[in-house]
Amino acid sequence: MDKYLTELAKSILFTAARPEIVMECGKGMYLWDSSGKKYLDFIGGWAVTCLGHCPEAISKALKNQSDLLINASPAFFNKPMLEFAQLLTNISCFDRVFFASSGAEANEGAIKLARKYGAKYLNGAFEIITTVNGFHGRTLATMSATGKKHWDVLFEPKVSGFKHVPINDIDAVYQSVDSNTCAIMLEPIQGEGGVYSLNEEYVKDLRKLCDNKGILLIFDEIQTGIGRTGKMFAYEHYKIEPDIMTLAKGIGGGFPLSAMLTKEKLNIFDAGDQGGTYCGQPLAMAVGLAVVNEVINKKLPQNALVQGQYIIDSLNGIKEKCSLKNIRGLGLLIAFDLPYENGSKIVSECLKEGLIINSPKPSTIRLMPPLIVTKNEIDIMIDILCKVIPKQFH
Protein backbone atom coordinates (compact mmCIF):
# COMPACT_ATOMS: atom_id res chain seq x y z
CA MET A 1 0.00 0.00 0.00
CA ASP A 2 1.48 3.38 -0.97
CA LYS A 3 1.94 6.22 1.53
CA TYR A 4 -1.21 8.04 0.43
CA LEU A 5 -3.45 5.00 0.97
CA THR A 6 -1.66 4.11 4.21
CA GLU A 7 -2.47 7.57 5.51
CA LEU A 8 -6.11 7.23 4.47
CA ALA A 9 -6.34 3.85 6.26
CA LYS A 10 -5.70 5.58 9.59
CA SER A 11 -9.28 6.85 9.45
CA ILE A 12 -10.72 3.30 9.53
CA LEU A 13 -11.77 1.97 12.93
CA PHE A 14 -9.89 -1.26 13.62
CA THR A 15 -12.20 -4.29 13.55
CA ALA A 16 -10.23 -6.70 11.35
CA ALA A 17 -6.60 -7.59 10.63
CA ARG A 18 -6.52 -6.64 6.96
CA PRO A 19 -3.47 -7.19 4.72
CA GLU A 20 -1.67 -4.13 3.40
CA ILE A 21 -3.42 -4.17 0.04
CA VAL A 22 -6.32 -2.15 -1.39
CA MET A 23 -8.71 -3.89 -3.77
CA GLU A 24 -9.52 -1.55 -6.64
CA CYS A 25 -11.52 -3.44 -9.25
CA GLY A 26 -12.90 -6.85 -10.09
CA LYS A 27 -14.30 -8.85 -12.98
CA GLY A 28 -15.62 -12.39 -12.99
CA MET A 29 -13.47 -14.61 -10.78
CA TYR A 30 -10.72 -12.03 -10.31
CA LEU A 31 -9.84 -8.97 -8.22
CA TRP A 32 -7.07 -6.43 -8.84
CA ASP A 33 -5.41 -4.34 -6.15
CA SER A 34 -4.23 -0.72 -6.43
CA SER A 35 -0.80 -1.88 -7.64
CA GLY A 36 -2.35 -3.87 -10.48
CA LYS A 37 -1.77 -7.32 -8.95
CA LYS A 38 -4.37 -9.93 -9.94
CA TYR A 39 -6.05 -12.33 -7.47
CA LEU A 40 -8.17 -15.43 -8.13
CA ASP A 41 -11.05 -15.13 -5.66
CA PHE A 42 -12.12 -18.38 -3.98
CA ILE A 43 -14.08 -16.79 -1.13
CA GLY A 44 -16.27 -14.52 -3.26
CA GLY A 45 -16.74 -11.85 -0.61
CA TRP A 46 -17.66 -14.59 1.90
CA ALA A 47 -20.07 -16.41 -0.45
CA VAL A 48 -21.54 -13.08 -1.59
CA THR A 49 -20.47 -12.48 -5.21
CA CYS A 50 -22.41 -15.42 -6.62
CA LEU A 51 -22.28 -14.02 -10.18
CA GLY A 52 -18.63 -13.05 -9.88
CA HIS A 53 -17.31 -9.50 -9.66
CA CYS A 54 -19.07 -6.63 -11.47
CA PRO A 55 -21.54 -8.76 -13.47
CA GLU A 56 -23.47 -6.99 -16.20
CA ALA A 57 -26.80 -8.07 -14.68
CA ILE A 58 -26.17 -6.04 -11.51
CA SER A 59 -24.68 -3.02 -13.31
CA LYS A 60 -27.67 -2.86 -15.65
CA ALA A 61 -30.20 -3.28 -12.83
CA LEU A 62 -28.59 -0.47 -10.81
CA LYS A 63 -28.45 1.86 -13.80
CA ASN A 64 -32.02 1.23 -14.91
CA GLN A 65 -33.53 1.47 -11.43
CA SER A 66 -31.51 4.55 -10.42
CA ASP A 67 -32.98 6.35 -13.44
CA LEU A 68 -36.50 5.55 -12.17
CA LEU A 69 -36.55 5.56 -8.38
CA ILE A 70 -33.82 5.23 -5.73
CA ASN A 71 -35.90 5.54 -2.58
CA ALA A 72 -39.52 6.27 -1.71
CA SER A 73 -39.30 5.19 1.99
CA PRO A 74 -40.47 1.87 3.42
CA ALA A 75 -43.95 3.37 3.90
CA PHE A 76 -44.75 2.54 0.25
CA PHE A 77 -44.65 -0.47 -2.03
CA ASN A 78 -42.40 -0.24 -5.07
CA LYS A 79 -42.60 -2.32 -8.23
CA PRO A 80 -39.29 -4.29 -7.95
CA MET A 81 -40.15 -5.10 -4.31
CA LEU A 82 -43.42 -6.74 -5.37
CA GLU A 83 -41.86 -8.56 -8.32
CA PHE A 84 -38.95 -9.83 -6.26
CA ALA A 85 -41.16 -11.04 -3.42
CA GLN A 86 -43.30 -12.96 -5.88
CA LEU A 87 -40.24 -14.53 -7.50
CA LEU A 88 -38.90 -15.74 -4.13
CA THR A 89 -42.21 -17.22 -3.07
CA ASN A 90 -42.65 -18.86 -6.47
CA ILE A 91 -39.30 -20.69 -6.27
CA SER A 92 -39.54 -21.65 -2.59
CA CYS A 93 -42.00 -23.26 -0.16
CA PHE A 94 -42.76 -19.90 1.48
CA ASP A 95 -45.62 -17.44 1.18
CA ARG A 96 -44.39 -14.12 2.57
CA VAL A 97 -41.13 -12.12 2.44
CA PHE A 98 -39.60 -9.42 4.64
CA PHE A 99 -36.65 -7.58 3.06
CA ALA A 100 -33.68 -6.13 4.95
CA SER A 101 -30.04 -5.24 4.28
CA SER A 102 -27.85 -7.78 6.12
CA GLY A 103 -27.93 -11.39 7.27
CA ALA A 104 -27.92 -10.40 10.93
CA GLU A 105 -30.91 -8.13 10.28
CA ALA A 106 -32.82 -10.96 8.61
CA ASN A 107 -32.01 -13.27 11.53
CA GLU A 108 -33.11 -10.60 14.00
CA GLY A 109 -36.42 -10.57 12.14
CA ALA A 110 -36.68 -14.35 12.43
CA ILE A 111 -35.98 -14.19 16.17
CA LYS A 112 -38.62 -11.48 16.64
CA LEU A 113 -41.16 -13.42 14.59
CA ALA A 114 -40.51 -16.62 16.55
CA ARG A 115 -40.99 -14.76 19.84
CA LYS A 116 -44.17 -13.13 18.53
CA TYR A 117 -45.42 -16.62 17.63
CA GLY A 118 -44.49 -17.86 21.11
CA ALA A 119 -46.31 -14.97 22.75
CA LYS A 120 -49.38 -15.46 20.57
CA TYR A 121 -49.68 -19.25 20.46
CA LEU A 122 -47.35 -20.85 23.06
CA ASN A 123 -48.25 -19.09 26.30
CA GLY A 124 -45.38 -16.64 26.07
CA ALA A 125 -42.63 -19.12 25.06
CA PHE A 126 -39.53 -17.16 23.99
CA GLU A 127 -36.48 -19.45 24.02
CA ILE A 128 -34.76 -20.52 20.81
CA ILE A 129 -32.49 -23.55 20.54
CA THR A 130 -29.40 -23.06 18.35
CA THR A 131 -26.21 -25.07 17.78
CA VAL A 132 -22.71 -25.00 19.19
CA ASN A 133 -20.38 -23.44 16.59
CA GLY A 134 -23.35 -22.08 14.66
CA PHE A 135 -23.17 -18.51 13.38
CA HIS A 136 -26.09 -16.10 13.00
CA GLY A 137 -24.61 -12.59 12.94
CA ARG A 138 -23.01 -9.77 14.92
CA THR A 139 -25.86 -7.84 16.48
CA LEU A 140 -26.30 -8.47 20.21
CA ALA A 141 -29.24 -10.83 19.68
CA THR A 142 -27.65 -12.77 16.83
CA MET A 143 -24.35 -12.98 18.73
CA SER A 144 -26.33 -14.46 21.60
CA ALA A 145 -27.86 -16.97 19.20
CA THR A 146 -24.43 -17.80 17.78
CA GLY A 147 -22.64 -20.74 19.38
CA LYS A 148 -19.06 -19.42 19.28
CA LYS A 149 -17.38 -20.27 22.59
CA HIS A 150 -15.06 -17.24 22.61
CA TRP A 151 -18.07 -14.94 22.22
CA ASP A 152 -19.58 -16.10 25.51
CA VAL A 153 -18.25 -13.17 27.54
CA LEU A 154 -18.01 -10.59 24.74
CA PHE A 155 -20.25 -7.51 25.09
CA GLU A 156 -22.01 -8.76 28.21
CA PRO A 157 -24.82 -8.80 29.13
CA LYS A 158 -26.07 -10.77 26.15
CA VAL A 159 -29.67 -11.14 25.03
CA SER A 160 -31.13 -14.02 27.05
CA GLY A 161 -33.34 -16.79 25.70
CA PHE A 162 -30.96 -18.98 23.68
CA LYS A 163 -29.81 -22.56 24.36
CA HIS A 164 -26.91 -24.09 22.43
CA VAL A 165 -26.76 -27.81 21.64
CA PRO A 166 -24.22 -29.89 19.64
CA ILE A 167 -24.90 -30.24 15.92
CA ASN A 168 -26.62 -33.47 14.80
CA ASP A 169 -27.43 -34.48 18.40
CA ILE A 170 -31.20 -35.02 18.45
CA ASP A 171 -31.15 -36.23 22.06
CA ALA A 172 -29.60 -32.93 23.16
CA VAL A 173 -32.41 -31.07 21.37
CA TYR A 174 -35.10 -33.16 23.06
CA GLN A 175 -33.48 -32.53 26.44
CA SER A 176 -33.43 -28.76 25.79
CA VAL A 177 -37.01 -28.35 24.58
CA ASP A 178 -39.44 -27.26 27.29
CA SER A 179 -42.50 -25.06 27.75
CA ASN A 180 -40.38 -21.95 27.12
CA THR A 181 -39.22 -23.12 23.67
CA CYS A 182 -40.69 -21.31 20.66
CA ALA A 183 -38.23 -22.32 17.90
CA ILE A 184 -35.15 -24.22 16.77
CA MET A 185 -32.78 -22.17 14.60
CA LEU A 186 -29.77 -23.54 12.73
CA GLU A 187 -27.71 -23.49 9.54
CA PRO A 188 -28.09 -26.48 7.19
CA ILE A 189 -24.31 -26.27 6.81
CA GLN A 190 -22.27 -24.49 9.47
CA GLY A 191 -20.16 -22.08 7.42
CA GLU A 192 -18.14 -20.12 9.94
CA GLY A 193 -18.11 -23.23 12.13
CA GLY A 194 -15.96 -25.02 9.56
CA VAL A 195 -18.39 -26.41 6.93
CA TYR A 196 -20.24 -29.12 8.83
CA SER A 197 -23.57 -30.33 7.42
CA LEU A 198 -26.74 -31.38 9.17
CA ASN A 199 -27.52 -35.09 8.79
CA GLU A 200 -30.67 -35.86 6.81
CA GLU A 201 -32.17 -38.08 9.53
CA TYR A 202 -31.44 -35.39 12.14
CA VAL A 203 -33.26 -32.74 10.10
CA LYS A 204 -36.28 -34.98 9.59
CA ASP A 205 -36.35 -35.69 13.33
CA LEU A 206 -36.20 -31.94 14.02
CA ARG A 207 -39.15 -31.37 11.70
CA LYS A 208 -41.17 -34.06 13.49
CA LEU A 209 -40.23 -32.66 16.89
CA CYS A 210 -41.28 -29.14 15.88
CA ASP A 211 -44.58 -30.43 14.48
CA ASN A 212 -45.32 -32.44 17.61
CA LYS A 213 -44.48 -29.58 19.98
CA GLY A 214 -45.98 -26.81 17.86
CA ILE A 215 -42.66 -24.93 17.71
CA LEU A 216 -40.96 -23.36 14.69
CA LEU A 217 -38.07 -24.64 12.59
CA ILE A 218 -35.87 -21.80 11.30
CA PHE A 219 -33.22 -22.39 8.62
CA ASP A 220 -30.47 -19.78 8.47
CA GLU A 221 -29.53 -19.98 4.79
CA ILE A 222 -27.52 -16.76 4.77
CA GLN A 223 -24.53 -18.66 3.38
CA THR A 224 -26.19 -21.71 1.79
CA GLY A 225 -29.07 -20.07 -0.09
CA ILE A 226 -29.33 -18.98 -3.74
CA GLY A 227 -27.66 -21.99 -5.38
CA ARG A 228 -24.57 -22.34 -3.20
CA THR A 229 -25.13 -26.02 -2.31
CA GLY A 230 -26.28 -27.26 -5.70
CA LYS A 231 -29.96 -26.50 -5.16
CA MET A 232 -31.57 -23.08 -4.95
CA PHE A 233 -32.01 -23.57 -1.19
CA ALA A 234 -30.25 -26.09 1.03
CA TYR A 235 -33.47 -27.19 2.74
CA GLU A 236 -34.39 -28.91 -0.54
CA HIS A 237 -31.66 -31.50 0.06
CA TYR A 238 -33.50 -32.70 3.17
CA LYS A 239 -36.98 -33.03 1.64
CA ILE A 240 -38.54 -31.02 4.48
CA GLU A 241 -39.86 -27.47 4.72
CA PRO A 242 -38.76 -25.02 7.44
CA ASP A 243 -41.27 -22.53 8.84
CA ILE A 244 -38.88 -19.60 8.39
CA MET A 245 -35.80 -19.17 6.18
CA THR A 246 -33.31 -16.31 6.13
CA LEU A 247 -31.25 -15.28 3.10
CA ALA A 248 -28.45 -12.77 2.49
CA LYS A 249 -24.97 -12.90 0.90
CA GLY A 250 -25.63 -14.38 -2.57
CA ILE A 251 -29.13 -12.92 -2.84
CA GLY A 252 -27.67 -9.50 -3.71
CA GLY A 253 -24.54 -10.65 -5.53
CA GLY A 254 -22.52 -8.05 -3.60
CA PHE A 255 -25.20 -5.42 -3.01
CA PRO A 256 -26.40 -5.15 0.63
CA LEU A 257 -29.61 -7.21 0.71
CA SER A 258 -31.25 -9.87 2.86
CA ALA A 259 -34.64 -11.50 3.27
CA MET A 260 -36.70 -13.46 5.75
CA LEU A 261 -39.23 -15.84 4.21
CA THR A 262 -42.15 -17.35 6.13
CA LYS A 263 -45.22 -19.49 5.77
CA GLU A 264 -48.61 -17.77 5.69
CA LYS A 265 -49.42 -18.92 9.23
CA LEU A 266 -46.62 -16.62 10.44
CA ASN A 267 -48.02 -13.49 8.82
CA ILE A 268 -48.63 -12.25 12.39
CA PHE A 269 -46.64 -9.03 12.83
CA ASP A 270 -48.70 -5.97 13.71
CA ALA A 271 -47.91 -2.65 12.03
CA GLY A 272 -44.72 -1.28 13.58
CA ASP A 273 -43.51 -4.60 15.02
CA GLN A 274 -40.72 -4.84 12.46
CA GLY A 275 -39.22 -2.55 9.83
CA GLY A 276 -36.21 -0.49 8.81
CA THR A 277 -35.30 2.52 6.74
CA TYR A 278 -33.94 0.45 3.85
CA CYS A 279 -36.35 -2.50 3.96
CA GLY A 280 -37.47 -3.12 0.38
CA GLN A 281 -35.36 -0.24 -0.98
CA PRO A 282 -35.88 -0.07 -4.79
CA LEU A 283 -32.22 -0.34 -5.82
CA ALA A 284 -31.72 -3.45 -3.66
CA MET A 285 -34.95 -4.97 -4.95
CA ALA A 286 -33.96 -4.43 -8.57
CA VAL A 287 -30.55 -5.99 -7.93
CA GLY A 288 -31.97 -8.98 -6.06
CA LEU A 289 -34.49 -9.61 -8.83
CA ALA A 290 -31.73 -9.49 -11.45
CA VAL A 291 -29.36 -11.71 -9.45
CA VAL A 292 -31.86 -14.47 -8.68
CA ASN A 293 -33.15 -14.50 -12.26
CA GLU A 294 -29.56 -14.79 -13.49
CA VAL A 295 -28.89 -17.69 -11.10
CA ILE A 296 -31.99 -19.45 -12.43
CA ASN A 297 -31.48 -18.70 -16.12
CA LYS A 298 -27.80 -19.68 -16.14
CA LYS A 299 -28.51 -22.85 -14.10
CA LEU A 300 -25.87 -21.86 -11.56
CA PRO A 301 -27.05 -24.29 -8.84
CA GLN A 302 -26.26 -27.10 -11.26
CA ASN A 303 -22.86 -25.58 -11.96
CA ALA A 304 -22.22 -25.38 -8.23
CA LEU A 305 -22.94 -29.10 -7.91
CA VAL A 306 -20.69 -30.07 -10.84
CA GLN A 307 -17.79 -27.77 -10.01
CA GLY A 308 -18.05 -28.50 -6.30
CA GLN A 309 -17.58 -32.20 -6.98
CA TYR A 310 -14.63 -31.36 -9.23
CA ILE A 311 -13.04 -29.38 -6.37
CA ILE A 312 -13.53 -32.27 -3.95
CA ASP A 313 -12.11 -34.77 -6.47
CA SER A 314 -9.15 -32.45 -7.13
CA LEU A 315 -8.48 -32.00 -3.40
CA ASN A 316 -8.56 -35.76 -2.95
CA GLY A 317 -6.02 -35.97 -5.78
CA ILE A 318 -3.53 -33.85 -3.78
CA LYS A 319 -4.54 -35.20 -0.39
CA GLU A 320 -1.31 -37.14 0.22
CA LYS A 321 1.04 -34.54 -1.23
CA CYS A 322 -0.48 -31.73 0.84
CA SER A 323 -1.44 -33.78 3.93
CA LEU A 324 -5.10 -32.76 3.66
CA LYS A 325 -7.69 -34.28 5.98
CA ASN A 326 -11.47 -34.43 6.23
CA ILE A 327 -12.30 -32.95 2.81
CA ARG A 328 -15.99 -32.04 3.00
CA GLY A 329 -18.75 -29.82 1.73
CA LEU A 330 -21.67 -29.57 -0.66
CA GLY A 331 -21.83 -27.62 -3.90
CA LEU A 332 -19.47 -24.66 -3.68
CA LEU A 333 -19.18 -24.54 0.10
CA ILE A 334 -16.15 -26.73 0.78
CA ALA A 335 -13.52 -27.14 3.48
CA PHE A 336 -10.59 -29.34 4.44
CA ASP A 337 -8.38 -29.68 7.48
CA LEU A 338 -4.63 -29.21 7.79
CA PRO A 339 -2.27 -31.29 9.97
CA TYR A 340 -1.20 -28.16 11.89
CA GLU A 341 -2.92 -25.00 13.12
CA ASN A 342 -1.36 -22.80 10.46
CA GLY A 343 -4.43 -21.91 8.41
CA SER A 344 -3.79 -18.18 8.62
CA LYS A 345 -0.25 -18.68 7.31
CA ILE A 346 -1.55 -20.74 4.39
CA VAL A 347 -4.07 -17.97 3.60
CA SER A 348 -1.32 -15.34 3.73
CA GLU A 349 1.05 -17.30 1.48
CA CYS A 350 -1.71 -18.07 -1.03
CA LEU A 351 -2.52 -14.35 -1.15
CA LYS A 352 1.10 -13.67 -2.14
CA GLU A 353 0.61 -16.17 -4.98
CA GLY A 354 -2.58 -14.43 -6.12
CA LEU A 355 -5.18 -16.76 -4.55
CA ILE A 356 -7.80 -15.68 -2.01
CA ILE A 357 -8.99 -18.39 0.39
CA ASN A 358 -10.26 -18.41 3.99
CA SER A 359 -9.36 -20.10 7.28
CA PRO A 360 -12.42 -20.06 9.60
CA LYS A 361 -10.53 -22.15 12.18
CA PRO A 362 -6.76 -22.47 12.81
CA SER A 363 -6.51 -25.86 11.08
CA THR A 364 -9.27 -25.43 8.48
CA ILE A 365 -9.33 -23.95 4.98
CA ARG A 366 -12.68 -22.95 3.44
CA LEU A 367 -13.47 -22.44 -0.26
CA MET A 368 -16.64 -20.66 -1.45
CA PRO A 369 -15.98 -19.26 -4.94
CA PRO A 370 -18.56 -17.49 -7.11
CA LEU A 371 -21.10 -19.85 -8.69
CA ILE A 372 -19.65 -19.08 -12.13
CA VAL A 373 -16.34 -20.86 -11.38
CA THR A 374 -14.97 -23.19 -14.08
CA LYS A 375 -12.64 -26.19 -14.07
CA ASN A 376 -9.83 -24.02 -15.44
CA GLU A 377 -9.96 -21.72 -12.40
CA ILE A 378 -10.22 -24.70 -10.07
CA ASP A 379 -7.07 -26.15 -11.63
CA ILE A 380 -5.24 -22.86 -11.03
CA MET A 381 -6.41 -22.86 -7.40
CA ILE A 382 -5.22 -26.45 -6.89
CA ASP A 383 -1.82 -25.67 -8.43
CA ILE A 384 -1.32 -22.78 -6.00
CA LEU A 385 -2.36 -24.92 -3.02
CA CYS A 386 0.18 -27.54 -4.14
CA LYS A 387 2.85 -24.86 -4.32
CA VAL A 388 2.05 -23.28 -0.94
CA ILE A 389 0.87 -25.97 1.45
CA PRO A 390 3.79 -28.45 1.36
CA LYS A 391 6.26 -25.59 2.02
CA GLN A 392 4.51 -24.81 5.32
CA PHE A 393 5.02 -28.34 6.68
CA HIS A 394 8.80 -28.44 6.34
Disulfide bonds with the S-S distance in Angstrom:
none
